[in-house]
């Protein structure tokens, strides 16, 4: 998964996401994989991405317009979201 390892909120969201998938990972074991179809982004940056879907905490996928209800951090304008690149 592509995640900014310098952004603690993104790292926390990645750890929560992995936990939901039953993939418990040590925080020090996270790596930034820019080739992955999964990307952690802030909601305010969603407009920069095309042809993507959100991955919700329940692991369902939704359109990016649903970022208010489908995110891993409740601070809406800067919510942490997971994108699945189609």
Secondary structure, DSSP 8 states (H G I E B T S, - for coil): -B--TT-HHHHHHHHHHHHHTT----GGG----TTSSEEEEEGGGGGG--SEEEE-TTS-EE-GGGTTTS-SSS-GGG-EEEEEE-
